[in-house]
């Protein structure tokens, strides 16, 4: 039952554990693991503890594991010393081992390719040198040459992911990272073709997505994660209306995104006034593409029965579970077997 004592019937529970079928990827269940930064990689190289961590969750009815954010090959991509790298022989060999261990359980796996941008304190880079958490200027705008190098780094990481045998890639456009810094007016103060109105602010992100699509080919699944809500000193919404959201999504779709992953503060909260749809519902309606949604699934107050209803209503396709799965490797299996009497 959910936190209000409403029992989930077997049919409702079963819906979450039916296969998700897409023309580019099939998942054994509709439960996905959200990318949670853990900061435990030594020198950027994953260890045996990371393999066990992912394998345990994959074996317990999770359909897709999206890795913690992994740094592409750029000097400012990692936000701390414990962030895993997705480049270099040692790191890639370990990621291949992890991927095979996860897939041996029947689960699918995708790396979340990331760049910290100005979140990196010492030598971060960003569209305008603005710290996304404080909104203070502490650096110079990225040069065109540096931007091209970052685009190539994302493309190479995506090509490596396919070569290593991963099932998809997710590009991180959330969590105040570099790509979100380009999307937000508060951190993108540029006056060239990469700044200004919303369409121009999507340009760099689209260049990354185009390069990734070219690197992996047309048949490989490409996911993009984003959020409307800001962090730190930026409490503004990325877009203020459904029309602006459509303006944001259209070029991303044209750049090759197959599946959108939406991070929200509360899955039950409408994205815009005057509508009951949350962000996932709006993205699904506007793009007709599959949507993954993350927003406290499995935590106290998140009514699992209500989330199942959203899946039934085709307002979202996959549930992304973060902290609950981090705390309990068997969370999804417990829900399936009815051992979980609460969402916490």
N, C-alpha and C positions, 0 to 999 in steps of 0.2 A: 504494500500500500504506500501512498505518498505521505508527505508530511502532515496532511490534513486527515489522514486516516482513510482515504479513498483507495479501495483495493483495485489493483490492476488485474484484469481478467487475463486468462491465458492467451487469448487472441491478441490483446494489446501487447503483451510481453513478446509474443512470437513475432510481431511485426518488426521489432528491433533486431531480430536475429534471422530474418530472411535475407537472402543474398541481394546485394545491390548490383544491378547489371547496367553497365554503360558500354557504349560502342568501343571505348578504348580501355576499360578496366572493369573487372568484376571483383566484388568483395564478398567474403563469406557472411558478414554481418554488417549492420548499419551503425555499429559503434566504432568510432575512430578515436585514436589517442592524440590529444592535443600536444603541440610542441611546447615543452616546459624546459626553460634553461636550468641546468643543474650545475654547470661550472666545475665538473670533476675530471675533465680531460687533462692529462699531464703533457705539457708541451704541445697541446692541440691534438694529441693522439688518443683515441678511445682505448679503454682497457677491457679486461675480462669482466669487470664488474658491470660495465655498460652493456656488454653482450647479454649477461644474465638478466639485467634489469629489463631490457626490451623483450627477450625471449619469454620471460615469465608472463608478461602481459599479453604477448601475442598468443600464447598457448591457452589463454582463458577467455575465448570468445570475442576478442577484438578483431575487427575486420581489416583495419588499416592503421598502421603506426606511422605518424609523422614525427620524425626525429626532433630532438631539441634543436634550436637554431644552430646551424653550422656555418662557419666563416668561409667565404669564397677567398680566392687567392689575391688579396690586396692588403697592403700594410696596415690599413685602418679598419679592416673588416671585423676583427674580433674585439668585443667590448671588455674582455678581461682575459687573464692568463689561462683560465679553466675552460674557455669556450672551445669546443672541438673544431678542428679544421676539416675542410673537405678538399684538400689538396695535399700534395706530397705523398711519396711512396708509402711511408709508414702509416699515415692516417688512412689512406685509401685502402690499403690491405686490410686494416682492421674493420673498416666500414663494410668491406665485402664479406668478411666473416660474420659480422652482425646481421647483414641483410640475409645471408643464406640461413642463419640460425632462425630468424624470424619466419622466413618463407617456408621452412621445414614444418612449421606448425599449421600451415594453410593461410596464415595472415599475409597481408601485403604491406609494403613499406615504401616510404618516400622521404628523402631528405628535405629539410626546410632550409633552402639556401638563403643566407642572410648577410647583411652588411650593417655594422653598427653606426657608421657615419659619425655624427657629432656626439653620440653616446659614449664614444671612446674619449676619455678625458685628456690624455696626454697629447695625442697627435691626430685627433679626429678630423674628418673632412665632411663637408655638407654643401648643399646648394648655395648657402649664403653665410656659412660659418656661424650659425645660430644654434645654441644649445637647445634641444627640444624640450628639456625639462625645466629650465629656468628662463628660456627665451632671451638669454643674454648673448650678445655677440662676442665670440672669443676666437675667431679664426677668419680666414679668407675664403671667399667663394671657390668652389671647385673649378678648376680649369677644364676646358673642353678636352684636353689631352687626358687628364685624370678621369674624366667621365667616360671616355672611350675605353680606357684600361679597365674600369669597373664593369662595363658592359661585357667586355671580353672575358673577364673573370667569372661572371655569372654563366656565360655561355659554356665555358670550359668545364665548370663544375657540373652543369646539367649534362653535358656530353659524357663526363666521367660517371655520373649516376646511372645513365643508361648502360654504359659499358660494364659497370660493376654488377648489373642485374637488378637494380631497383625497379619498382613497378610504376613510379611516377616521380615528379618533382613538384615541390611547393616553393613558390617565391614569396618571401616575407615582405609584405607591404604594410605591416602593422607594427605594434610595440615600439613606436617612435624611432625605428631604424631608418637607414638612409633613404629607402624608397618612400616611406611615409613622410620624411622630411621634405622631399620634393613635392609631394602631393599637398601639403598643408601651407596655407597662405602665411601662417605665423613663422614658419621656418624657411620658406622659399620667398626671398625678397628680390629675386633676380629680375632684370629688365630686358633679358634677351628672350629667345624663343622658348626657353625652359622655365620661364616665370611669367607671372601676370594672372590671367584668368585660369579657370579650372582646366580647360582643355590644354593650355600650354604647360600647366604644371604636371599633366600626365605624360608629357612628351618623353622625359627620361625613362620613366617606368615602362612605357611602351617600347622604347629602344631596347631595354633589357629583355622584355618579353619576346620581342621579335627575334633577338639574337638567340635566346634560349630555344624558341620554336625551331629556328633554322638548325641549331646544333643537335636537337633530339629527333627531328623529323616530324611529319604530320600525324603519325599514329601514336605517339607517346603522350601520355596524359600530363597536362600542365595545369597546376593549381595555383591560385593566387589568394593570399590571405590579406584582409584589410579590416579596418574598424572605423566607425564614425567618430568615436569618442577620443579625445586627446588625453594626454598624461601630463603630470607635473603642472607647469604654469599655463599650459594651453588647455582650457576647458571647453573650447568651442567644438561644434560639430564639423566634421569634414565637409559635409553638404547639409543644406538646410531644408531641402524639399525633395519630393520624388523626381521632379524635373531635373534638379541638379544631380541627383544620383544617377539618372539615366545618362546625363552628360558625362559623368565619370566612367560609367560602365561601358559605354559604346566603344571607345577606343581600346579599352582593355580586351573586350571580346574580339575586336578586329585584330589585335596583336596576338591572339592565339590562346586565350585562357579557355580551358575546358570546364573547370570546376572552380567555383568561388567558395572560399572559406571565410566565414564572417565571425569576427570576435565582437561580442556584445557584453555589456555589463549585466544585463538581465534579459534572458530569453523571452520573458513575459511582457517586457516593456515595448510599447509601440515605437517605431523608428521616427514617426512624424505625427504631429497633432492631427486629429481628425481621421485617423486610420487605425485599425486594430493590428495591422501587420507589423511584425518586427523587421529588422534589417534583412534577415534571411528571406522572409516572405516577399519583400519588395524586390530583392535581387532575383529571386526565382521568377517572379512575374515579369520583370523587365527584360531579362536575358534568356529565359527558357533553358537555362543551363542548370545542372545539378548544384546544390548548395549544401555545404557543411556548416553547422553552426555551433559555436562554443560560447557558453555563458553560465558557468556555475552548475553544469549538469552533475548530479550526484552529491551536491552540497546541501546543507540544511536550507529549506525554503524553496528549493527548486522542485516543483511538482512534476514527477516523472510522467504521471498520467496526462498532464497538460502537454508535455513535450511529445508524447506519443500521438496525441490528437493533431499536433502540427504536422507530423509525418503523415498521418492518415489524410489530412487535408491537402497534402502535397505542397505545403508551404516551406518545407525543408526536406532534405533527403537523408542526411547523415547527422548523427549527434557526435560532437567532439567533446571528449571527457578529459579533463586535465588533472586537477588536484585530487579528485576521488581515486583515479587510477594510479596516481603517483603514490598515494598513501596505501592503497590496497590493490595489489596486482590482480586479485581475483574478483574485483568489483563486478565486471560484466558477467562473469560466469555465475556469480551469486544472484544477480538480477534474473538471469535466465532460469535458474533452478528454484527461484522463489525464496532463497535464504535471506535476501535483503527485505526487511519489513519497512525500511525507511530509505529515503534517497541519500541520507548522509552516510 
